[in-house]
Amino acid sequence: MLWFAQIYLGLGVRIFLIAAFVAMGVLIEFLQGMTGYRYFEYADMLADASGVMIGFGLAYTRMGCVLTLLENKWKTLNV
């Protein structure tokens, strides 16, 4: 989430990404439950959703511009 929140700055897009990533985590859990060797767990869904929300929150801190800082550093190294 943090990666994509740095690419897509609009709040509407970020909310869509939150929904998409949480849905992906839920879908993965259901798919894992269908296999014979993986387990379906609600706690994993909660952990996935928590990670998405943490990434969303970090996007509004100094971590939210890490990609820009790395890109600028890369440009100065490749002059």
PyMOL Python script that loads the backbone (N, CA, C, O; Angstrom):
from pymol import cmd

cmd.read_pdbstr("""\
ATOM      1  N   MET A   1       0.830  -1.187   0.000  1.00  0.00           N
ATOM      2  CA  MET A   1       0.000   0.000   0.000  1.00  0.00           C
ATOM      3  C   MET A   1       0.870   1.244   0.000  1.00  0.00           C
ATOM      4  O   MET A   1       0.586   2.200  -0.721  1.00  0.00           O
ATOM      5  N   LEU A   2       1.923   1.240   0.799  1.00  0.00           N
ATOM      6  CA  LEU A   2       2.796   2.411   0.869  1.00  0.00           C
ATOM      7  C   LEU A   2       3.409   2.701  -0.498  1.00  0.00           C
ATOM      8  O   LEU A   2       3.514   3.862  -0.895  1.00  0.00           O
ATOM      9  N   TRP A   3       3.810   1.673  -1.208  1.00  0.00           N
ATOM     10  CA  TRP A   3       4.406   1.841  -2.538  1.00  0.00           C
ATOM     11  C   TRP A   3       3.425   2.535  -3.483  1.00  0.00           C
ATOM     12  O   TRP A   3       3.759   3.537  -4.115  1.00  0.00           O
ATOM     13  N   PHE A   4       2.213   1.992  -3.569  1.00  0.00           N
ATOM     14  CA  PHE A   4       1.229   2.542  -4.485  1.00  0.00           C
ATOM     15  C   PHE A   4       0.712   3.908  -4.037  1.00  0.00           C
ATOM     16  O   PHE A   4       0.344   4.731  -4.875  1.00  0.00           O
ATOM     17  N   ALA A   5       0.681   4.155  -2.746  1.00  0.00           N
ATOM     18  CA  ALA A   5       0.239   5.458  -2.258  1.00  0.00           C
ATOM     19  C   ALA A   5       1.228   6.550  -2.643  1.00  0.00           C
ATOM     20  O   ALA A   5       0.857   7.722  -2.712  1.00  0.00           O
ATOM     21  N   GLN A   6       2.480   6.183  -2.893  1.00  0.00           N
ATOM     22  CA  GLN A   6       3.463   7.160  -3.349  1.00  0.00           C
ATOM     23  C   GLN A   6       3.325   7.436  -4.841  1.00  0.00           C
ATOM     24  O   GLN A   6       3.743   8.488  -5.324  1.00  0.00           O
ATOM     25  N   ILE A   7       2.744   6.498  -5.561  1.00  0.00           N
ATOM     26  CA  ILE A   7       2.565   6.660  -6.997  1.00  0.00           C
ATOM     27  C   ILE A   7       1.254   7.383  -7.296  1.00  0.00           C
ATOM     28  O   ILE A   7       1.210   8.285  -8.133  1.00  0.00           O
ATOM     29  N   TYR A   8       0.185   6.980  -6.605  1.00  0.00           N
ATOM     30  CA  TYR A   8      -1.147   7.558  -6.817  1.00  0.00           C
ATOM     31  C   TYR A   8      -1.479   8.464  -5.637  1.00  0.00           C
ATOM     32  O   TYR A   8      -1.743   7.986  -4.534  1.00  0.00           O
ATOM     33  N   LEU A   9      -1.466   9.752  -5.869  1.00  0.00           N
ATOM     34  CA  LEU A   9      -1.591  10.715  -4.783  1.00  0.00           C
ATOM     35  C   LEU A   9      -3.028  11.079  -4.445  1.00  0.00           C
ATOM     36  O   LEU A   9      -3.279  11.600  -3.359  1.00  0.00           O
ATOM     37  N   GLY A  10      -3.967  10.827  -5.325  1.00  0.00           N
ATOM     38  CA  GLY A  10      -5.360  11.203  -5.075  1.00  0.00           C
ATOM     39  C   GLY A  10      -5.998  10.335  -3.997  1.00  0.00           C
ATOM     40  O   GLY A  10      -5.781   9.124  -3.949  1.00  0.00           O
ATOM     41  N   LEU A  11      -6.779  10.964  -3.141  1.00  0.00           N
ATOM     42  CA  LEU A  11      -7.415  10.235  -2.041  1.00  0.00           C
ATOM     43  C   LEU A  11      -8.384   9.178  -2.557  1.00  0.00           C
ATOM     44  O   LEU A  11      -8.462   8.085  -1.996  1.00  0.00           O
ATOM     45  N   GLY A  12      -9.118   9.488  -3.611  1.00  0.00           N
ATOM     46  CA  GLY A  12     -10.056   8.519  -4.172  1.00  0.00           C
ATOM     47  C   GLY A  12      -9.366   7.261  -4.656  1.00  0.00           C
ATOM     48  O   GLY A  12      -9.847   6.152  -4.425  1.00  0.00           O
ATOM     49  N   VAL A  13      -8.236   7.433  -5.328  1.00  0.00           N
ATOM     50  CA  VAL A  13      -7.474   6.277  -5.810  1.00  0.00           C
ATOM     51  C   VAL A  13      -6.921   5.493  -4.634  1.00  0.00           C
ATOM     52  O   VAL A  13      -6.925   4.263  -4.651  1.00  0.00           O
ATOM     53  N   ARG A  14      -6.449   6.186  -3.622  1.00  0.00           N
ATOM     54  CA  ARG A  14      -5.900   5.496  -2.449  1.00  0.00           C
ATOM     55  C   ARG A  14      -6.978   4.694  -1.729  1.00  0.00           C
ATOM     56  O   ARG A  14      -6.711   3.587  -1.260  1.00  0.00           O
ATOM     57  N   ILE A  15      -8.176   5.228  -1.634  1.00  0.00           N
ATOM     58  CA  ILE A  15      -9.268   4.483  -0.999  1.00  0.00           C
ATOM     59  C   ILE A  15      -9.608   3.249  -1.826  1.00  0.00           C
ATOM     60  O   ILE A  15      -9.869   2.182  -1.270  1.00  0.00           O
ATOM     61  N   PHE A  16      -9.608   3.388  -3.154  1.00  0.00           N
ATOM     62  CA  PHE A  16      -9.817   2.231  -4.018  1.00  0.00           C
ATOM     63  C   PHE A  16      -8.733   1.185  -3.778  1.00  0.00           C
ATOM     64  O   PHE A  16      -9.026  -0.009  -3.712  1.00  0.00           O
ATOM     65  N   LEU A  17      -7.478   1.627  -3.646  1.00  0.00           N
ATOM     66  CA  LEU A  17      -6.375   0.697  -3.401  1.00  0.00           C
ATOM     67  C   LEU A  17      -6.534  -0.014  -2.062  1.00  0.00           C
ATOM     68  O   LEU A  17      -6.248  -1.207  -1.955  1.00  0.00           O
ATOM     69  N   ILE A  18      -6.988   0.711  -1.040  1.00  0.00           N
ATOM     70  CA  ILE A  18      -7.233   0.079   0.254  1.00  0.00           C
ATOM     71  C   ILE A  18      -8.227  -1.058   0.085  1.00  0.00           C
ATOM     72  O   ILE A  18      -7.989  -2.178   0.536  1.00  0.00           O
ATOM     73  N   ALA A  19      -9.350  -0.756  -0.573  1.00  0.00           N
ATOM     74  CA  ALA A  19     -10.388  -1.776  -0.770  1.00  0.00           C
ATOM     75  C   ALA A  19      -9.855  -2.948  -1.581  1.00  0.00           C
ATOM     76  O   ALA A  19     -10.137  -4.103  -1.262  1.00  0.00           O
ATOM     77  N   ALA A  20      -9.087  -2.659  -2.628  1.00  0.00           N
ATOM     78  CA  ALA A  20      -8.556  -3.724  -3.480  1.00  0.00           C
ATOM     79  C   ALA A  20      -7.576  -4.611  -2.726  1.00  0.00           C
ATOM     80  O   ALA A  20      -7.634  -5.834  -2.851  1.00  0.00           O
ATOM     81  N   PHE A  21      -6.677  -4.020  -1.946  1.00  0.00           N
ATOM     82  CA  PHE A  21      -5.685  -4.811  -1.229  1.00  0.00           C
ATOM     83  C   PHE A  21      -6.308  -5.625  -0.095  1.00  0.00           C
ATOM     84  O   PHE A  21      -5.902  -6.762   0.145  1.00  0.00           O
ATOM     85  N   VAL A  22      -7.279  -5.056   0.597  1.00  0.00           N
ATOM     86  CA  VAL A  22      -7.974  -5.813   1.641  1.00  0.00           C
ATOM     87  C   VAL A  22      -8.750  -6.962   1.010  1.00  0.00           C
ATOM     88  O   VAL A  22      -8.742  -8.076   1.534  1.00  0.00           O
ATOM     89  N   ALA A  23      -9.417  -6.704  -0.108  1.00  0.00           N
ATOM     90  CA  ALA A  23     -10.145  -7.763  -0.807  1.00  0.00           C
ATOM     91  C   ALA A  23      -9.188  -8.848  -1.295  1.00  0.00           C
ATOM     92  O   ALA A  23      -9.520 -10.033  -1.247  1.00  0.00           O
ATOM     93  N   MET A  24      -8.021  -8.459  -1.756  1.00  0.00           N
ATOM     94  CA  MET A  24      -7.034  -9.435  -2.197  1.00  0.00           C
ATOM     95  C   MET A  24      -6.594 -10.325  -1.031  1.00  0.00           C
ATOM     96  O   MET A  24      -6.455 -11.537  -1.201  1.00  0.00           O
ATOM     97  N   GLY A  25      -6.376  -9.740   0.147  1.00  0.00           N
ATOM     98  CA  GLY A  25      -6.001 -10.522   1.317  1.00  0.00           C
ATOM     99  C   GLY A  25      -7.080 -11.516   1.714  1.00  0.00           C
ATOM    100  O   GLY A  25      -6.783 -12.655   2.074  1.00  0.00           O
ATOM    101  N   VAL A  26      -8.336 -11.081   1.649  1.00  0.00           N
ATOM    102  CA  VAL A  26      -9.459 -11.972   1.968  1.00  0.00           C
ATOM    103  C   VAL A  26      -9.545 -13.092   0.937  1.00  0.00           C
ATOM    104  O   VAL A  26      -9.725 -14.255   1.297  1.00  0.00           O
ATOM    105  N   LEU A  27      -9.418 -12.751  -0.334  1.00  0.00           N
ATOM    106  CA  LEU A  27      -9.481 -13.753  -1.390  1.00  0.00           C
ATOM    107  C   LEU A  27      -8.365 -14.783  -1.246  1.00  0.00           C
ATOM    108  O   LEU A  27      -8.597 -15.979  -1.417  1.00  0.00           O
ATOM    109  N   ILE A  28      -7.175 -14.327  -0.939  1.00  0.00           N
ATOM    110  CA  ILE A  28      -6.054 -15.251  -0.760  1.00  0.00           C
ATOM    111  C   ILE A  28      -6.343 -16.227   0.374  1.00  0.00           C
ATOM    112  O   ILE A  28      -6.035 -17.414   0.261  1.00  0.00           O
ATOM    113  N   GLU A  29      -6.928 -15.743   1.461  1.00  0.00           N
ATOM    114  CA  GLU A  29      -7.260 -16.640   2.571  1.00  0.00           C
ATOM    115  C   GLU A  29      -8.276 -17.698   2.149  1.00  0.00           C
ATOM    116  O   GLU A  29      -8.131 -18.869   2.498  1.00  0.00           O
ATOM    117  N   PHE A  30      -9.295 -17.298   1.405  1.00  0.00           N
ATOM    118  CA  PHE A  30     -10.277 -18.267   0.935  1.00  0.00           C
ATOM    119  C   PHE A  30      -9.638 -19.285  -0.005  1.00  0.00           C
ATOM    120  O   PHE A  30      -9.941 -20.476   0.067  1.00  0.00           O
ATOM    121  N   LEU A  31      -8.758 -18.819  -0.881  1.00  0.00           N
ATOM    122  CA  LEU A  31      -8.078 -19.735  -1.794  1.00  0.00           C
ATOM    123  C   LEU A  31      -7.160 -20.691  -1.038  1.00  0.00           C
ATOM    124  O   LEU A  31      -7.074 -21.870  -1.382  1.00  0.00           O
ATOM    125  N   GLN A  32      -6.479 -20.196  -0.020  1.00  0.00           N
ATOM    126  CA  GLN A  32      -5.629 -21.062   0.799  1.00  0.00           C
ATOM    127  C   GLN A  32      -6.459 -22.130   1.498  1.00  0.00           C
ATOM    128  O   GLN A  32      -6.025 -23.275   1.629  1.00  0.00           O
ATOM    129  N   GLY A  33      -7.656 -21.753   1.945  1.00  0.00           N
ATOM    130  CA  GLY A  33      -8.524 -22.716   2.613  1.00  0.00           C
ATOM    131  C   GLY A  33      -8.996 -23.819   1.692  1.00  0.00           C
ATOM    132  O   GLY A  33      -9.363 -24.897   2.160  1.00  0.00           O
ATOM    133  N   MET A  34      -8.996 -23.576   0.392  1.00  0.00           N
ATOM    134  CA  MET A  34      -9.426 -24.584  -0.570  1.00  0.00           C
ATOM    135  C   MET A  34      -8.345 -25.614  -0.877  1.00  0.00           C
ATOM    136  O   MET A  34      -8.636 -26.682  -1.415  1.00  0.00           O
ATOM    137  N   THR A  35      -7.110 -25.297  -0.537  1.00  0.00           N
ATOM    138  CA  THR A  35      -6.033 -26.263  -0.763  1.00  0.00           C
ATOM    139  C   THR A  35      -6.002 -27.257   0.387  1.00  0.00           C
ATOM    140  O   THR A  35      -6.606 -27.025   1.434  1.00  0.00           O
ATOM    141  N   GLY A  36      -5.320 -28.325   0.196  1.00  0.00           N
ATOM    142  CA  GLY A  36      -5.223 -29.322   1.253  1.00  0.00           C
ATOM    143  C   GLY A  36      -4.059 -29.108   2.194  1.00  0.00           C
ATOM    144  O   GLY A  36      -3.940 -29.807   3.201  1.00  0.00           O
ATOM    145  N   TYR A  37      -3.207 -28.165   1.889  1.00  0.00           N
ATOM    146  CA  TYR A  37      -1.992 -27.997   2.678  1.00  0.00           C
ATOM    147  C   TYR A  37      -1.818 -26.602   3.279  1.00  0.00           C
ATOM    148  O   TYR A  37      -0.816 -26.344   3.946  1.00  0.00           O
ATOM    149  N   ARG A  38      -2.774 -25.699   3.054  1.00  0.00           N
ATOM    150  CA  ARG A  38      -2.747 -24.359   3.641  1.00  0.00           C
ATOM    151  C   ARG A  38      -3.976 -24.171   4.498  1.00  0.00           C
ATOM    152  O   ARG A  38      -4.953 -24.907   4.358  1.00  0.00           O
ATOM    153  N   TYR A  39      -3.938 -23.186   5.390  1.00  0.00           N
ATOM    154  CA  TYR A  39      -5.037 -22.986   6.338  1.00  0.00           C
ATOM    155  C   TYR A  39      -5.739 -21.655   6.094  1.00  0.00           C
ATOM    156  O   TYR A  39      -5.107 -20.662   5.733  1.00  0.00           O
ATOM    157  N   PHE A  40      -7.037 -21.650   6.295  1.00  0.00           N
ATOM    158  CA  PHE A  40      -7.859 -20.448   6.268  1.00  0.00           C
ATOM    159  C   PHE A  40      -7.860 -19.869   7.673  1.00  0.00           C
ATOM    160  O   PHE A  40      -8.206 -20.563   8.628  1.00  0.00           O
ATOM    161  N   GLU A  41      -7.472 -18.593   7.810  1.00  0.00           N
ATOM    162  CA  GLU A  41      -7.441 -17.974   9.135  1.00  0.00           C
ATOM    163  C   GLU A  41      -7.943 -16.536   9.066  1.00  0.00           C
ATOM    164  O   GLU A  41      -7.508 -15.741   8.233  1.00  0.00           O
ATOM    165  N   TYR A  42      -8.870 -16.231   9.963  1.00  0.00           N
ATOM    166  CA  TYR A  42      -9.375 -14.861  10.064  1.00  0.00           C
ATOM    167  C   TYR A  42      -8.285 -13.915  10.553  1.00  0.00           C
ATOM    168  O   TYR A  42      -8.262 -12.741  10.182  1.00  0.00           O
ATOM    169  N   ALA A  43      -7.381 -14.428  11.385  1.00  0.00           N
ATOM    170  CA  ALA A  43      -6.304 -13.584  11.912  1.00  0.00           C
ATOM    171  C   ALA A  43      -5.403 -13.083  10.782  1.00  0.00           C
ATOM    172  O   ALA A  43      -4.903 -11.960  10.841  1.00  0.00           O
ATOM    173  N   ASP A  44      -5.197 -13.903   9.761  1.00  0.00           N
ATOM    174  CA  ASP A  44      -4.395 -13.457   8.621  1.00  0.00           C
ATOM    175  C   ASP A  44      -5.100 -12.355   7.845  1.00  0.00           C
ATOM    176  O   ASP A  44      -4.456 -11.432   7.347  1.00  0.00           O
ATOM    177  N   MET A  45      -6.414 -12.448   7.742  1.00  0.00           N
ATOM    178  CA  MET A  45      -7.165 -11.378   7.081  1.00  0.00           C
ATOM    179  C   MET A  45      -7.004 -10.075   7.844  1.00  0.00           C
ATOM    180  O   MET A  45      -6.818  -9.014   7.246  1.00  0.00           O
ATOM    181  N   LEU A  46      -7.076 -10.157   9.158  1.00  0.00           N
ATOM    182  CA  LEU A  46      -6.904  -8.975   9.997  1.00  0.00           C
ATOM    183  C   LEU A  46      -5.485  -8.415   9.866  1.00  0.00           C
ATOM    184  O   LEU A  46      -5.292  -7.201   9.817  1.00  0.00           O
ATOM    185  N   ALA A  47      -4.502  -9.307   9.809  1.00  0.00           N
ATOM    186  CA  ALA A  47      -3.117  -8.862   9.652  1.00  0.00           C
ATOM    187  C   ALA A  47      -2.916  -8.186   8.299  1.00  0.00           C
ATOM    188  O   ALA A  47      -2.241  -7.161   8.211  1.00  0.00           O
ATOM    189  N   ASP A  48      -3.498  -8.756   7.250  1.00  0.00           N
ATOM    190  CA  ASP A  48      -3.397  -8.140   5.923  1.00  0.00           C
ATOM    191  C   ASP A  48      -4.023  -6.751   5.919  1.00  0.00           C
ATOM    192  O   ASP A  48      -3.424  -5.798   5.420  1.00  0.00           O
ATOM    193  N   ALA A  49      -5.219  -6.636   6.470  1.00  0.00           N
ATOM    194  CA  ALA A  49      -5.909  -5.348   6.511  1.00  0.00           C
ATOM    195  C   ALA A  49      -5.139  -4.345   7.366  1.00  0.00           C
ATOM    196  O   ALA A  49      -5.081  -3.160   7.036  1.00  0.00           O
ATOM    197  N   SER A  50      -4.556  -4.812   8.449  1.00  0.00           N
ATOM    198  CA  SER A  50      -3.758  -3.920   9.306  1.00  0.00           C
ATOM    199  C   SER A  50      -2.535  -3.401   8.554  1.00  0.00           C
ATOM    200  O   SER A  50      -2.191  -2.225   8.666  1.00  0.00           O
ATOM    201  N   GLY A  51      -1.885  -4.263   7.796  1.00  0.00           N
ATOM    202  CA  GLY A  51      -0.732  -3.844   7.004  1.00  0.00           C
ATOM    203  C   GLY A  51      -1.099  -2.814   5.959  1.00  0.00           C
ATOM    204  O   GLY A  51      -0.352  -1.865   5.724  1.00  0.00           O
ATOM    205  N   VAL A  52      -2.242  -2.998   5.336  1.00  0.00           N
ATOM    206  CA  VAL A  52      -2.717  -2.023   4.351  1.00  0.00           C
ATOM    207  C   VAL A  52      -2.951  -0.676   5.025  1.00  0.00           C
ATOM    208  O   VAL A  52      -2.552   0.360   4.493  1.00  0.00           O
ATOM    209  N   MET A  53      -3.585  -0.682   6.170  1.00  0.00           N
ATOM    210  CA  MET A  53      -3.879   0.572   6.865  1.00  0.00           C
ATOM    211  C   MET A  53      -2.602   1.238   7.383  1.00  0.00           C
ATOM    212  O   MET A  53      -2.502   2.465   7.379  1.00  0.00           O
ATOM    213  N   ILE A  54      -1.642   0.453   7.821  1.00  0.00           N
ATOM    214  CA  ILE A  54      -0.361   1.022   8.254  1.00  0.00           C
ATOM    215  C   ILE A  54       0.340   1.676   7.074  1.00  0.00           C
ATOM    216  O   ILE A  54       0.873   2.778   7.202  1.00  0.00           O
ATOM    217  N   GLY A  55       0.345   1.005   5.926  1.00  0.00           N
ATOM    218  CA  GLY A  55       0.940   1.594   4.725  1.00  0.00           C
ATOM    219  C   GLY A  55       0.250   2.877   4.319  1.00  0.00           C
ATOM    220  O   GLY A  55       0.904   3.841   3.923  1.00  0.00           O
ATOM    221  N   PHE A  56      -1.085   2.894   4.415  1.00  0.00           N
ATOM    222  CA  PHE A  56      -1.846   4.101   4.101  1.00  0.00           C
ATOM    223  C   PHE A  56      -1.469   5.229   5.061  1.00  0.00           C
ATOM    224  O   PHE A  56      -1.266   6.366   4.634  1.00  0.00           O
ATOM    225  N   GLY A  57      -1.377   4.924   6.327  1.00  0.00           N
ATOM    226  CA  GLY A  57      -1.004   5.941   7.311  1.00  0.00           C
ATOM    227  C   GLY A  57       0.408   6.463   7.105  1.00  0.00           C
ATOM    228  O   GLY A  57       0.653   7.662   7.236  1.00  0.00           O
ATOM    229  N   LEU A  58       1.341   5.567   6.783  1.00  0.00           N
ATOM    230  CA  LEU A  58       2.727   5.986   6.562  1.00  0.00           C
ATOM    231  C   LEU A  58       2.878   6.856   5.323  1.00  0.00           C
ATOM    232  O   LEU A  58       3.837   7.620   5.215  1.00  0.00           O
ATOM    233  N   ALA A  59       1.952   6.748   4.402  1.00  0.00           N
ATOM    234  CA  ALA A  59       2.011   7.568   3.195  1.00  0.00           C
ATOM    235  C   ALA A  59       1.875   9.052   3.525  1.00  0.00           C
ATOM    236  O   ALA A  59       2.263   9.898   2.719  1.00  0.00           O
ATOM    237  N   TYR A  60       1.341   9.375   4.672  1.00  0.00           N
ATOM    238  CA  TYR A  60       1.164  10.771   5.081  1.00  0.00           C
ATOM    239  C   TYR A  60       2.267  11.232   6.036  1.00  0.00           C
ATOM    240  O   TYR A  60       2.151  12.284   6.664  1.00  0.00           O
ATOM    241  N   THR A  61       3.328  10.447   6.140  1.00  0.00           N
ATOM    242  CA  THR A  61       4.494  10.834   6.931  1.00  0.00           C
ATOM    243  C   THR A  61       5.664  11.054   5.969  1.00  0.00           C
ATOM    244  O   THR A  61       5.469  11.090   4.754  1.00  0.00           O
ATOM    245  N   ARG A  62       6.846  11.196   6.496  1.00  0.00           N
ATOM    246  CA  ARG A  62       8.031  11.352   5.641  1.00  0.00           C
ATOM    247  C   ARG A  62       8.295  10.100   4.814  1.00  0.00           C
ATOM    248  O   ARG A  62       8.960  10.172   3.781  1.00  0.00           O
ATOM    249  N   MET A  63       7.782   8.954   5.256  1.00  0.00           N
ATOM    250  CA  MET A  63       7.923   7.719   4.479  1.00  0.00           C
ATOM    251  C   MET A  63       7.186   7.819   3.154  1.00  0.00           C
ATOM    252  O   MET A  63       7.488   7.079   2.217  1.00  0.00           O
ATOM    253  N   GLY A  64       6.235   8.714   3.069  1.00  0.00           N
ATOM    254  CA  GLY A  64       5.431   8.868   1.871  1.00  0.00           C
ATOM    255  C   GLY A  64       6.170   9.453   0.685  1.00  0.00           C
ATOM    256  O   GLY A  64       5.612   9.529  -0.410  1.00  0.00           O
ATOM    257  N   CYS A  65       7.400   9.865   0.876  1.00  0.00           N
ATOM    258  CA  CYS A  65       8.175  10.405  -0.244  1.00  0.00           C
ATOM    259  C   CYS A  65       9.478   9.647  -0.455  1.00  0.00           C
ATOM    260  O   CYS A  65      10.413  10.172  -1.058  1.00  0.00           O
ATOM    261  N   VAL A  66       9.543   8.425   0.036  1.00  0.00           N
ATOM    262  CA  VAL A  66      10.763   7.622  -0.090  1.00  0.00           C
ATOM    263  C   VAL A  66      11.101   7.355  -1.556  1.00  0.00           C
ATOM    264  O   VAL A  66      12.268   7.440  -1.938  1.00  0.00           O
ATOM    265  N   LEU A  67      10.112   7.037  -2.379  1.00  0.00           N
ATOM    266  CA  LEU A  67      10.392   6.758  -3.790  1.00  0.00           C
ATOM    267  C   LEU A  67      10.967   7.980  -4.498  1.00  0.00           C
ATOM    268  O   LEU A  67      11.878   7.851  -5.316  1.00  0.00           O
ATOM    269  N   THR A  68      10.446   9.151  -4.192  1.00  0.00           N
ATOM    270  CA  THR A  68      10.960  10.381  -4.794  1.00  0.00           C
ATOM    271  C   THR A  68      12.394  10.629  -4.356  1.00  0.00           C
ATOM    272  O   THR A  68      13.236  11.000  -5.173  1.00  0.00           O
ATOM    273  N   LEU A  69      12.676  10.430  -3.087  1.00  0.00           N
ATOM    274  CA  LEU A  69      14.040  10.614  -2.595  1.00  0.00           C
ATOM    275  C   LEU A  69      15.010   9.635  -3.239  1.00  0.00           C
ATOM    276  O   LEU A  69      16.120  10.012  -3.612  1.00  0.00           O
ATOM    277  N   LEU A  70      14.590   8.370  -3.372  1.00  0.00           N
ATOM    278  CA  LEU A  70      15.450   7.375  -4.014  1.00  0.00           C
ATOM    279  C   LEU A  70      15.671   7.684  -5.492  1.00  0.00           C
ATOM    280  O   LEU A  70      16.774   7.509  -6.009  1.00  0.00           O
ATOM    281  N   GLU A  71      14.631   8.139  -6.164  1.00  0.00           N
ATOM    282  CA  GLU A  71      14.764   8.492  -7.576  1.00  0.00           C
ATOM    283  C   GLU A  71      15.722   9.665  -7.754  1.00  0.00           C
ATOM    284  O   GLU A  71      16.555   9.650  -8.660  1.00  0.00           O
ATOM    285  N   ASN A  72      15.612  10.675  -6.902  1.00  0.00           N
ATOM    286  CA  ASN A  72      16.515  11.823  -6.991  1.00  0.00           C
ATOM    287  C   ASN A  72      17.951  11.414  -6.696  1.00  0.00           C
ATOM    288  O   ASN A  72      18.882  11.906  -7.335  1.00  0.00           O
ATOM    289  N   LYS A  73      18.134  10.523  -5.739  1.00  0.00           N
ATOM    290  CA  LYS A  73      19.478  10.030  -5.412  1.00  0.00           C
ATOM    291  C   LYS A  73      20.043   9.244  -6.590  1.00  0.00           C
ATOM    292  O   LYS A  73      21.222   9.374  -6.921  1.00  0.00           O
ATOM    293  N   TRP A  74      19.204   8.431  -7.219  1.00  0.00           N
ATOM    294  CA  TRP A  74      19.633   7.631  -8.365  1.00  0.00           C
ATOM    295  C   TRP A  74      20.066   8.539  -9.524  1.00  0.00           C
ATOM    296  O   TRP A  74      21.051   8.261 -10.208  1.00  0.00           O
ATOM    297  N   LYS A  75      19.320   9.617  -9.732  1.00  0.00           N
ATOM    298  CA  LYS A  75      19.660  10.554 -10.809  1.00  0.00           C
ATOM    299  C   LYS A  75      21.031  11.184 -10.583  1.00  0.00           C
ATOM    300  O   LYS A  75      21.804  11.350 -11.527  1.00  0.00           O
ATOM    301  N   THR A  76      21.333  11.536  -9.331  1.00  0.00           N
ATOM    302  CA  THR A  76      22.608  12.172  -9.044  1.00  0.00           C
ATOM    303  C   THR A  76      23.761  11.179  -9.183  1.00  0.00           C
ATOM    304  O   THR A  76      24.882  11.577  -9.500  1.00  0.00           O
ATOM    305  N   LEU A  77      23.500   9.897  -8.951  1.00  0.00           N
ATOM    306  CA  LEU A  77      24.554   8.890  -9.092  1.00  0.00           C
ATOM    307  C   LEU A  77      24.843   8.540 -10.543  1.00  0.00           C
ATOM    308  O   LEU A  77      25.951   8.109 -10.864  1.00  0.00           O
ATOM    309  N   ASN A  78      23.867   8.716 -11.421  1.00  0.00           N
ATOM    310  CA  ASN A  78      24.011   8.337 -12.821  1.00  0.00           C
ATOM    311  C   ASN A  78      24.233   9.522 -13.747  1.00  0.00           C
ATOM    312  O   ASN A  78      23.816   9.494 -14.905  1.00  0.00           O
ATOM    313  N   VAL A  79      24.876  10.542 -13.254  1.00  0.00           N
ATOM    314  CA  VAL A  79      25.108  11.733 -14.075  1.00  0.00           C
ATOM    315  C   VAL A  79      26.205  11.500 -15.052  1.00  0.00           C
ATOM    316  O   VAL A  79      26.541  12.394 -15.829  1.00  0.00           O
TER     317      VAL A  79
END
""", "prot")
cmd.dss("prot")
cmd.show_as("cartoon", "prot")
cmd.util.cbc("prot")
cmd.orient("prot")
